[in-house]
Amino acid sequence: MRKIIIDTDIGVDDAFALRYGSLLFDLIGITTVDGNVPVDMATKNAKFFCKIYDKNIRVYKGATRPLTATPTPPSFDIHGSDGLGQVYDNPCSPNAGNAVNYLIETVKNHPNEITVVAVGPLTNIAIALNLYPQFAEQVKELIIMGGAFGHHGHTGNMSNFAEFNVFKDPDAADLVLSSPAPITIVPLDVTNEVQITAEEIQSTHDEFLINISKFYLDFSIKQKGFNGMAVHDALTIAYLNNPDNFKVIEKPCRVITKGIAAGQTVIPISNARSSNDCFKGLKSHKICIDVNVSAVKQELLKALTI
């Protein structure tokens, strides 16, 4: 069974990814990062997830802020003031071991065996690459929920150009995407296409997922008039489970780190030569640009149903 580590800023859709991943793969560790919620809260939430589902999974605490960018506010308006819909009293401690050390040591001790699924800002992964460059060649694969490339009209959810995870730490994202690690990007182009309704969530009979989704669903109704939600982060697990459900291109990718387009993921769109080629020498990564919505939803809901 594939061994995975999920690196997360755990909010509601992260919890769907954690549950999906824990059902299909050997989830050996959870590392947390500042993003949807502060990292202490993310660490508590990851431990609470393990408690709810009676999972003996190690949790490690990661970066408290972006590499160099000015920190931006958490997403309490979407995920609730605790990141999990303001439903449960969470008794778990925010104390945990060091996430970056865990990522490095695990990949070093199990070369080409560990898939890291990153569903938050890429700060932990960037620090790991800085401290231990061999991480890029020893990790089996990096699956990243992040970015937007304009397919189906999806160009950003934090600005006209930027998706949340990349926007939160564009320098980290650029460092990771410029690395030679084997990377698959699961961007808004596909995650925004897969929306699950309140009724479909109810059909899983998973009390925890049903309860934490209510806040997110209320936000969706107020903002979009739709009683449903995109489970962005769970699409990383959907890709791992069945990549044939996704249309993929292979291109090198960079991130704009400053200015009005900060956080925009960019790929070469022309074969024209340039004397200042920012993609020169970079490895191409897999980028998901389309998805079989019905197949992905069917597989997701089947796995989550109790």
C-alpha positions as CSV (number, residue, x, y, z in Angstrom):
1,M,0.0,0.0,0.0
2,R,1.3,3.5,-0.9
3,K,2.7,5.3,2.1
4,I,1.6,9.0,2.3
5,I,2.2,12.0,4.5
6,I,-0.4,14.8,4.3
7,D,0.9,18.3,4.9
8,T,-2.1,20.4,5.9
9,D,-3.5,23.6,7.3
10,I,-6.5,21.6,8.3
11,G,-9.8,23.2,7.6
12,V,-13.0,21.6,6.4
13,D,-11.9,20.3,3.0
14,D,-8.6,19.2,4.4
15,A,-10.5,16.9,6.8
16,F,-12.2,15.4,3.7
17,A,-8.7,14.8,2.2
18,L,-7.4,13.3,5.5
19,R,-10.4,10.9,5.7
20,Y,-10.2,9.9,2.1
21,G,-6.4,9.4,2.3
22,S,-6.6,7.4,5.5
23,L,-9.2,5.0,3.9
24,L,-7.3,4.4,0.7
25,F,-3.6,4.6,1.6
26,D,-1.2,4.1,4.5
27,L,-1.3,7.5,6.1
28,I,1.8,7.4,8.2
29,G,2.0,11.0,9.3
30,I,0.3,14.4,9.3
31,T,2.4,17.6,9.2
32,T,0.7,21.0,9.9
33,V,1.4,24.4,8.5
34,D,0.0,27.9,8.9
35,G,-2.8,28.6,6.4
36,N,-6.5,28.2,6.8
37,V,-5.9,28.5,10.5
38,P,-2.8,29.2,12.6
39,V,-0.4,26.3,12.9
40,D,-1.2,25.6,16.6
41,M,-4.9,25.2,15.7
42,A,-4.1,23.1,12.7
43,T,-2.0,20.8,14.9
44,K,-4.9,20.5,17.4
45,N,-7.3,19.8,14.5
46,A,-5.1,17.1,13.1
47,K,-4.9,15.4,16.5
48,F,-8.6,15.7,16.9
49,F,-9.2,14.1,13.5
50,C,-7.1,11.1,14.6
51,K,-9.1,11.0,17.9
52,I,-12.5,11.1,16.1
53,Y,-11.5,8.2,13.8
54,D,-9.4,6.3,16.3
55,K,-6.3,6.6,14.1
56,N,-2.8,6.1,15.5
57,I,-1.2,8.6,13.2
58,R,1.7,10.8,14.3
59,V,1.2,14.6,14.0
60,Y,4.0,17.1,13.6
61,K,3.8,20.9,13.8
62,G,5.4,23.0,11.1
63,A,5.9,26.6,9.9
64,T,4.1,29.4,11.8
65,R,4.4,31.9,9.0
66,P,5.5,32.3,5.3
67,L,9.1,32.2,4.3
68,T,9.4,36.0,3.6
69,A,5.9,37.2,2.6
70,T,3.8,39.3,5.0
71,P,1.4,36.9,6.8
72,T,-2.3,37.2,5.7
73,P,-5.4,36.4,7.8
74,P,-6.7,32.9,8.3
75,S,-9.9,31.7,6.6
76,F,-12.2,31.8,9.6
77,D,-15.1,33.1,7.4
78,I,-15.1,29.9,5.4
79,H,-14.0,27.2,7.9
80,G,-15.1,28.7,11.2
81,S,-13.1,30.2,14.1
82,D,-11.6,26.7,14.9
83,G,-11.1,25.6,11.3
84,L,-13.6,22.8,11.7
85,G,-17.0,24.5,11.5
86,Q,-17.3,25.6,15.2
87,V,-19.0,22.4,16.2
88,Y,-16.7,20.5,18.6
89,D,-14.8,21.3,21.7
90,N,-11.3,20.3,20.8
91,P,-9.3,19.1,23.9
92,C,-6.1,18.3,22.0
93,S,-2.8,19.9,22.7
94,P,-1.0,22.1,20.1
95,N,2.3,20.6,21.1
96,A,4.0,18.3,18.6
97,G,7.3,17.4,17.1
98,N,9.0,19.3,14.3
99,A,7.3,18.8,11.0
100,V,10.2,19.6,8.7
101,N,12.6,17.3,10.6
102,Y,10.0,14.5,10.3
103,L,9.6,15.1,6.6
104,I,13.3,15.0,6.0
105,E,14.1,12.0,8.2
106,T,11.2,9.9,6.8
107,V,12.0,10.6,3.2
108,K,15.7,10.0,3.9
109,N,15.1,6.7,5.7
110,H,12.6,5.5,3.1
111,P,13.9,6.8,-0.3
112,N,11.4,6.7,-3.2
113,E,8.7,5.2,-0.9
114,I,7.0,8.3,0.5
115,T,4.4,10.3,-1.3
116,V,3.9,13.8,0.3
117,V,0.4,15.2,-0.3
118,A,0.5,19.0,0.3
119,V,-2.9,20.6,0.8
120,G,-1.8,23.8,2.4
121,P,0.8,26.5,1.8
122,L,4.2,24.9,0.8
123,T,6.3,26.4,3.6
124,N,7.2,23.1,5.2
125,I,8.2,21.5,1.9
126,A,10.3,24.6,0.9
127,I,12.2,24.5,4.2
128,A,12.8,20.8,3.9
129,L,14.2,21.3,0.4
130,N,16.4,24.2,1.6
131,L,17.8,22.1,4.6
132,Y,18.1,18.8,2.7
133,P,18.2,19.3,-1.1
134,Q,18.3,15.5,-1.6
135,F,14.6,15.5,-0.5
136,A,13.7,16.3,-4.1
137,E,15.2,13.1,-5.4
138,Q,14.3,10.9,-2.5
139,V,10.6,11.7,-2.2
140,K,8.5,9.3,-4.3
141,E,6.1,12.1,-5.4
142,L,4.7,15.4,-4.3
143,I,1.0,15.9,-4.9
144,I,0.1,19.6,-4.5
145,M,-3.3,21.2,-4.2
146,G,-2.6,24.7,-5.4
147,G,-2.4,27.2,-8.2
148,A,-4.7,28.1,-11.1
149,F,-4.1,28.1,-14.8
150,G,-7.3,29.5,-16.3
151,H,-9.0,26.4,-17.6
152,H,-12.8,26.5,-17.2
153,G,-12.3,30.1,-16.2
154,H,-10.6,29.4,-12.9
155,T,-7.8,31.9,-12.4
156,G,-7.7,32.5,-8.6
157,N,-9.7,32.7,-5.4
158,M,-7.6,35.2,-3.4
159,S,-7.1,37.6,-6.3
160,N,-7.7,37.7,-10.0
161,F,-4.6,35.6,-10.4
162,A,-3.8,33.6,-7.2
163,E,-5.1,30.5,-5.5
164,F,-5.1,30.5,-1.7
165,N,-2.3,28.0,-0.9
166,V,0.1,29.6,-3.3
167,F,-0.9,33.1,-2.3
168,K,-0.2,32.5,1.4
169,D,3.4,31.7,0.7
170,P,4.4,32.5,-3.0
171,D,8.1,32.3,-2.3
172,A,7.8,28.8,-0.9
173,A,5.6,27.7,-3.8
174,D,8.1,29.0,-6.3
175,L,11.0,27.3,-4.6
176,V,9.2,24.0,-4.5
177,L,7.9,24.2,-8.1
178,S,11.4,25.1,-9.3
179,S,12.9,22.0,-7.7
180,P,13.6,18.7,-9.5
181,A,11.1,16.8,-7.3
182,P,8.5,14.7,-9.1
183,I,5.4,16.9,-8.7
184,T,1.8,16.7,-9.7
185,I,-0.2,20.0,-9.3
186,V,-4.0,19.7,-8.7
187,P,-5.1,23.3,-9.2
188,L,-8.4,25.2,-9.0
189,D,-8.9,24.3,-12.7
190,V,-10.1,20.8,-11.5
191,T,-10.9,21.3,-7.8
192,N,-13.5,24.0,-8.5
193,E,-15.2,21.6,-11.0
194,V,-16.0,19.0,-8.4
195,Q,-18.7,20.3,-6.1
196,I,-20.6,18.1,-3.6
197,T,-24.0,19.0,-2.3
198,A,-25.3,19.0,1.3
199,E,-27.4,16.0,0.4
200,E,-24.4,14.1,-1.0
201,I,-22.5,14.8,2.2
202,Q,-25.4,13.6,4.3
203,S,-25.5,10.4,2.2
204,T,-22.1,9.4,3.6
205,H,-23.5,9.0,7.1
206,D,-20.2,10.3,8.4
207,E,-21.3,12.4,11.4
208,F,-18.0,14.2,11.7
209,L,-17.8,15.3,8.1
210,I,-21.5,16.2,8.0
211,N,-21.2,18.4,11.1
212,I,-18.0,20.3,10.2
213,S,-19.4,20.9,6.7
214,K,-22.4,23.0,7.9
215,F,-20.4,26.2,8.4
216,Y,-18.7,25.9,5.0
217,L,-22.1,25.2,3.3
218,D,-23.7,28.2,5.0
219,F,-20.8,30.3,3.6
220,S,-21.4,28.8,0.1
221,I,-25.1,29.6,0.2
222,K,-24.4,33.2,1.3
223,Q,-21.7,33.8,-1.3
224,K,-22.8,31.7,-4.2
225,G,-26.4,30.7,-3.6
226,F,-25.4,27.1,-3.8
227,N,-25.9,24.5,-1.0
228,G,-22.7,22.6,-1.8
229,M,-18.9,23.0,-1.6
230,A,-15.8,22.3,-3.5
231,V,-13.7,19.7,-1.6
232,H,-10.5,21.1,-3.1
233,D,-7.9,19.2,-1.0
234,A,-9.7,15.8,-1.5
235,L,-8.9,16.0,-5.2
236,T,-5.3,15.2,-4.4
237,I,-6.3,11.9,-3.0
238,A,-8.7,11.4,-5.9
239,Y,-5.8,11.9,-8.3
240,L,-3.7,9.4,-6.4
241,N,-6.5,6.9,-6.4
242,N,-7.3,7.1,-10.1
243,P,-5.1,9.4,-12.2
244,D,-7.0,8.3,-15.3
245,N,-9.9,10.5,-14.2
246,F,-7.7,13.6,-14.8
247,K,-6.4,15.2,-18.0
248,V,-2.8,16.2,-17.4
249,I,-0.2,18.4,-19.2
250,E,3.5,18.5,-18.5
251,K,5.1,21.9,-18.2
252,P,7.7,23.7,-16.0
253,C,6.0,26.0,-13.5
254,R,7.0,29.1,-11.6
255,V,5.2,31.5,-9.2
256,I,5.1,35.3,-9.3
257,T,6.2,36.3,-5.8
258,K,5.7,40.1,-5.8
259,G,3.3,42.8,-7.1
260,I,-0.4,42.7,-8.1
261,A,0.0,39.2,-9.5
262,A,1.7,37.7,-6.4
263,G,0.8,34.1,-6.1
264,Q,0.0,33.5,-9.8
265,T,1.3,30.1,-11.1
266,V,2.7,30.6,-14.6
267,I,3.8,28.1,-17.3
268,P,5.5,28.7,-20.7
269,I,2.8,29.4,-23.3
270,S,5.0,29.8,-26.3
271,N,8.0,28.0,-27.8
272,A,9.6,31.4,-28.7
273,R,13.1,31.7,-27.4
274,S,14.0,34.4,-24.9
275,S,17.3,35.7,-23.6
276,N,15.8,35.8,-20.1
277,D,14.0,32.4,-19.9
278,C,12.8,32.0,-16.3
279,F,11.9,28.3,-17.1
280,K,15.4,27.4,-18.4
281,G,16.6,24.1,-17.0
282,L,13.5,23.5,-14.9
283,K,11.9,20.1,-14.7
284,S,8.4,19.7,-16.2
285,H,5.6,18.9,-13.7
286,K,2.3,17.2,-14.2
287,I,-0.6,19.8,-14.1
288,C,-4.2,18.6,-14.0
289,I,-6.3,20.7,-16.3
290,D,-9.5,18.7,-16.6
291,V,-11.4,16.1,-14.6
292,N,-14.1,13.4,-15.0
293,V,-16.4,15.0,-12.4
294,S,-19.0,12.3,-12.1
295,A,-16.3,9.5,-11.7
296,V,-14.4,11.4,-9.1
297,K,-17.5,12.2,-7.1
298,Q,-18.7,8.7,-7.3
299,E,-15.4,7.3,-6.1
300,L,-15.1,9.9,-3.3
301,L,-18.6,9.4,-1.9
302,K,-18.3,5.6,-2.1
303,A,-15.1,5.7,-0.1
304,L,-16.5,8.1,2.5
305,T,-19.8,6.4,3.0
306,I,-20.0,4.5,6.3
